Amino acid sequence: MPRAHAASWAARRRLERLGRVPLPIVDEVDYIRSILRQRRCSTALISSRYDARSSLILTSNETLSAWAEIFGDPVAVAAIARAD
């Protein structure tokens, strides 16, 4: 199995496991990247929780402006900022 494909498969498996947790709590937003290894997976996690009308708790010592760099998606960060 090529490395890129294996990494993608592993990220999907992590995303599936996180999706089964009743209330995931990510205690440091930047940790999402290190767990999932791909920015689009972190956005997929947030989107899947939103679509399922399920909660997700994110904490960070970073400012919201730094979240755009972490998530790689300023639109998603704007939506998160409004969800308080």
Backbone as a printed PyTorch tensor [residue, N CA C, xyz], in Angstrom:
tensor([[[  0.8520,  -1.1730,   0.0000],
         [  0.0000,   0.0000,   0.0000],
         [  0.9010,   1.2400,   0.0000]],

        [[  0.7240,   2.1670,  -0.9480],
         [  1.5320,   3.3870,  -0.9720],
         [  1.3440,   4.1930,   0.3150]],

        [[  2.3820,   4.9310,   0.6960],
         [  2.3490,   5.6980,   1.9520],
         [  1.2100,   6.6930,   2.0070]],

        [[  0.9910,   7.4440,   0.9270],
         [ -0.0700,   8.4560,   0.9250],
         [ -1.4310,   7.8070,   1.1370]],

        [[ -1.6490,   6.6750,   0.4820],
         [ -2.9250,   5.9720,   0.6310],
         [ -3.0810,   5.4440,   2.0570]],

        [[ -2.0110,   4.9120,   2.6190],
         [ -2.0520,   4.3880,   3.9880],
         [ -2.3400,   5.5040,   4.9860]],

        [[ -1.7250,   6.6660,   4.7930],
         [ -1.9600,   7.8030,   5.6870],
         [ -3.3990,   8.2780,   5.5800]],

        [[ -3.9220,   8.3150,   4.3620],
         [ -5.3040,   8.7330,   4.1550],
         [ -6.2680,   7.7540,   4.8160]],

        [[ -5.9930,   6.4690,   4.6770],
         [ -6.8420,   5.4440,   5.2780],
         [ -6.8120,   5.5540,   6.7970]],

        [[ -5.6330,   5.7650,   7.3590],
         [ -5.4930,   5.8960,   8.8140],
         [ -6.2350,   7.1260,   9.3250]],

        [[ -6.1620,   8.2210,   8.5850],
         [ -6.8790,   9.4360,   8.9820],
         [ -8.3830,   9.2060,   8.9590]],

        [[ -8.8700,   8.4880,   7.9550],
         [-10.3130,   8.1860,   7.8980],
         [-10.7380,   7.3240,   9.0790]],

        [[ -9.9070,   6.3620,   9.4450],
         [-10.2220,   5.4990,  10.5970],
         [-10.2780,   6.3140,  11.8880]],

        [[ -9.3390,   7.2420,  12.0560],
         [ -9.3550,   8.1060,  13.2470],
         [-10.6130,   8.9580,  13.2660]],

        [[-10.9730,   9.4800,  12.1110],
         [-12.1760,  10.2980,  12.0050],
         [-13.4150,   9.4820,  12.3610]],

        [[-13.4890,   8.2510,  11.8880],
         [-14.6210,   7.3790,  12.2190],
         [-14.6930,   7.1150,  13.7210]],

        [[-13.5510,   6.8550,  14.3380],
         [-13.5370,   6.5980,  15.7930],
         [-13.9810,   7.8310,  16.5620]],

        [[-13.4930,   8.9970,  16.1680],
         [-13.9180,  10.2270,  16.8370],
         [-15.4060,  10.4780,  16.6380]],

        [[-15.9350,  10.0800,  15.4890],
         [-17.3560,  10.2610,  15.2070],
         [-18.2530,   9.4240,  16.1020]],

        [[-17.7300,   8.3520,  16.6600],
         [-18.5200,   7.4860,  17.5450],
         [-18.5110,   7.9530,  19.0020]],

        [[-17.6450,   8.8800,  19.3240],
         [-17.5800,   9.3940,  20.6930],
         [-18.7830,  10.3110,  20.9150]],

        [[-19.5550,  10.1090,  21.9990],
         [-20.7510,  10.9250,  22.2190],
         [-20.4720,  12.4310,  22.2890]],

        [[-19.4000,  12.8260,  22.9660],
         [-19.0480,  14.2400,  23.0470],
         [-17.5300,  14.3770,  23.0280]],

        [[-16.9550,  14.4820,  21.8200],
         [-15.4980,  14.6410,  21.7500],
         [-15.0690,  15.9860,  22.3350]],

        [[-14.0390,  15.9600,  23.1330],
         [-13.4580,  17.1800,  23.6930],
         [-12.0100,  17.2330,  23.2270]],

        [[-11.7050,  18.2260,  22.4320],
         [-10.3410,  18.4080,  21.9270],
         [ -9.7310,  19.5510,  22.7220]],

        [[ -8.8330,  19.1950,  23.6320],
         [ -8.2420,  20.1810,  24.5310],
         [ -6.9710,  20.7460,  23.9160]],

        [[ -7.1090,  21.5140,  22.9610],
         [ -6.1090,  22.2780,  22.2220],
         [ -6.3620,  22.0270,  20.7460]],

        [[ -6.8420,  23.0430,  20.0980],
         [ -7.2750,  22.9330,  18.7110],
         [ -6.1740,  22.4120,  17.8010]],

        [[ -4.9580,  22.8240,  18.0200],
         [ -3.8620,  22.3860,  17.1560],
         [ -3.6550,  20.8720,  17.2340]],

        [[ -4.1550,  20.2380,  18.3030],
         [ -4.0340,  18.7920,  18.4660],
         [ -4.8210,  18.0440,  17.3930]],

        [[ -5.8780,  18.6520,  16.8760],
         [ -6.6550,  18.0190,  15.8010],
         [ -5.7320,  17.6710,  14.6430]],

        [[ -4.8850,  18.6210,  14.2680],
         [ -3.9690,  18.3640,  13.1550],
         [ -3.0380,  17.2020,  13.4550]],

        [[ -2.5120,  17.1500,  14.6610],
         [ -1.5610,  16.0790,  14.9690],
         [ -2.2440,  14.7200,  15.0390]],

        [[ -3.5110,  14.6810,  15.4440],
         [ -4.2390,  13.4090,  15.4790],
         [ -4.6200,  12.9800,  14.0680]],

        [[ -5.1970,  13.8630,  13.3350],
         [ -5.7570,  13.5010,  12.0350],
         [ -4.7670,  13.6240,  10.8880]],

        [[ -3.7190,  14.4020,  11.0930],
         [ -2.6450,  14.5590,  10.1130],
         [ -3.0670,  15.2430,   8.8140]],

        [[ -4.3140,  15.5820,   8.6770],
         [ -4.7630,  16.2540,   7.4590],
         [ -5.7890,  17.3040,   7.8350]],

        [[ -5.6140,  18.5070,   7.3080],
         [ -6.5370,  19.5920,   7.6430],
         [ -7.9610,  19.2850,   7.2230]],

        [[ -8.1370,  18.7030,   6.0550],
         [ -9.5090,  18.4800,   5.5970],
         [-10.2390,  17.4790,   6.4820]],

        [[ -9.5030,  16.6210,   7.1730],
         [-10.1410,  15.6930,   8.1160],
         [-10.6740,  16.4360,   9.3270]],

        [[ -9.9460,  17.4630,   9.7960],
         [-10.4530,  18.2270,  10.9300],
         [-11.7210,  18.9610,  10.5410]],

        [[-11.7550,  19.5000,   9.3230],
         [-12.9690,  20.1460,   8.8360],
         [-14.0730,  19.1130,   8.6780]],

        [[-13.7380,  17.9180,   8.2240],
         [-14.7330,  16.8520,   8.0780],
         [-15.3030,  16.4520,   9.4310]],

        [[-14.4660,  16.4170,  10.4660],
         [-14.9490,  16.0930,  11.8060],
         [-15.9760,  17.1210,  12.2580]],

        [[-15.6490,  18.3850,  12.1020],
         [-16.5650,  19.4490,  12.5080],
         [-17.8430,  19.3850,  11.6890]],

        [[-17.7200,  19.1910,  10.3820],
         [-18.9010,  19.1080,   9.5110],
         [-19.7800,  17.9220,   9.8630]],

        [[-19.1650,  16.7710,  10.1340],
         [-19.9640,  15.5870,  10.4510],
         [-20.6980,  15.7650,  11.7730]],

        [[-20.0610,  16.4000,  12.7520],
         [-20.7360,  16.6610,  14.0270],
         [-21.8940,  17.6280,  13.8120]],

        [[-21.6820,  18.6410,  12.9820],
         [-22.7390,  19.6070,  12.6870],
         [-23.9050,  18.9230,  11.9760]],

        [[-23.6030,  18.1460,  10.9550],
         [-24.6510,  17.4600,  10.1900],
         [-25.4610,  16.5060,  11.0580]],

        [[-24.8200,  15.8740,  12.0230],
         [-25.5010,  14.9300,  12.9080],
         [-26.1550,  15.6400,  14.0980]],

        [[-26.0400,  16.9650,  14.1190],
         [-26.5520,  17.7650,  15.2350],
         [-25.9710,  17.2750,  16.5610]],

        [[-24.6860,  16.9370,  16.5150],
         [-23.9610,  16.4560,  17.6880],
         [-22.9490,  17.5070,  18.1240]],

        [[-22.6740,  17.5280,  19.3880],
         [-21.7620,  18.5270,  19.9470],
         [-20.3030,  18.1170,  19.8070]],

        [[-19.4640,  19.1220,  19.8520],
         [-18.0140,  18.9540,  19.8200],
         [-17.4400,  20.1050,  20.6250]],

        [[-16.5800,  19.8190,  21.5670],
         [-15.9620,  20.8690,  22.3720],
         [-14.5140,  21.0290,  21.9280]],

        [[-14.1600,  22.2690,  21.5780],
         [-12.7910,  22.6120,  21.1900],
         [-12.2820,  23.6720,  22.1540]],

        [[-11.0710,  23.5050,  22.6410],
         [-10.4590,  24.5310,  23.4730],
         [ -9.1220,  24.9180,  22.8570]],

        [[ -8.6790,  26.1290,  23.1780],
         [ -7.3920,  26.5690,  22.6660],
         [ -6.9120,  27.7920,  23.4210]],

        [[ -5.6140,  27.9320,  23.5010],
         [ -5.0130,  29.1570,  24.0170],
         [ -4.7370,  30.1320,  22.8810]],

        [[ -5.0030,  29.7040,  21.6650],
         [ -4.7760,  30.5420,  20.4870],
         [ -5.9530,  31.4950,  20.2830]],

        [[ -5.6810,  32.6130,  19.6220],
         [ -6.7570,  33.5290,  19.2600],
         [ -7.5300,  32.9360,  18.0860]],

        [[ -8.7470,  33.4100,  17.8750],
         [ -9.5350,  32.9050,  16.7490],
         [ -8.8410,  33.1590,  15.4170]],

        [[ -8.0920,  34.2520,  15.3170],
         [ -7.3870,  34.5060,  14.0560],
         [ -6.3400,  33.4200,  13.7840]],

        [[ -5.7630,  32.8380,  14.8140],
         [ -4.7920,  31.7470,  14.6320],
         [ -5.4870,  30.4530,  14.2240]],

        [[ -6.7720,  30.3240,  14.5500],
         [ -7.5090,  29.1120,  14.1920],
         [ -7.5850,  28.9390,  12.6790]],

        [[ -7.6650,  30.0300,  11.9370],
         [ -7.7330,  29.9370,  10.4720],
         [ -6.4950,  29.2330,   9.9300]],

        [[ -5.3490,  29.5080,  10.5130],
         [ -4.1230,  28.8280,  10.0800],
         [ -4.1520,  27.3560,  10.4890]],

        [[ -4.6420,  27.0860,  11.6790],
         [ -4.7010,  25.7080,  12.1680],
         [ -5.6340,  24.8710,  11.3090]],

        [[ -6.8340,  25.4070,  11.0300],
         [ -7.8150,  24.6570,  10.2560],
         [ -7.6190,  24.7940,   8.7590]],

        [[ -6.9430,  25.8650,   8.3310],
         [ -6.7390,  26.0700,   6.9090],
         [ -8.0040,  26.4870,   6.1880]],

        [[ -9.0020,  26.9650,   6.9420],
         [-10.2880,  27.3320,   6.3410],
         [-10.9030,  28.4860,   7.1190]],

        [[-10.7000,  29.7340,   6.6590],
         [-11.2330,  30.8920,   7.3750],
         [-12.7600,  30.8780,   7.4960]],

        [[-13.4470,  30.2920,   6.5260],
         [-14.9140,  30.2310,   6.5720],
         [-15.3690,  29.3360,   7.7230]],

        [[-14.7120,  28.1960,   7.8960],
         [-15.0500,  27.2940,   9.0040],
         [-14.7920,  27.9730,  10.3400]],

        [[-13.7060,  28.7120,  10.4380],
         [-13.3870,  29.4070,  11.6830],
         [-14.4340,  30.4680,  11.9810]],

        [[-14.8810,  31.1840,  10.9560],
         [-15.9300,  32.1840,  11.1550],
         [-17.2100,  31.5250,  11.6540]],

        [[-17.5360,  30.3600,  11.1230],
         [-18.7310,  29.6340,  11.5690],
         [-18.5720,  29.1680,  13.0110]],

        [[-17.3950,  28.6960,  13.3690],
         [-17.1400,  28.2600,  14.7420],
         [-17.2670,  29.4410,  15.6950]],

        [[-16.7200,  30.5740,  15.3040],
         [-16.7600,  31.7610,  16.1560],
         [-18.1920,  32.2140,  16.4140]],

        [[-19.0860,  31.9570,  15.4860],
         [-20.4850,  32.3700,  15.6400],
         [-21.3170,  31.3450,  16.3930]],

        [[-20.7630,  30.1870,  16.6350],
         [-21.5320,  29.0970,  17.2380],
         [-21.5150,  29.1270,  18.7580]],

        [[-21.1070,  30.2460,  19.3460],
         [-21.0150,  30.2670,  20.8130],
         [-22.3280,  30.4510,  21.4860]]])
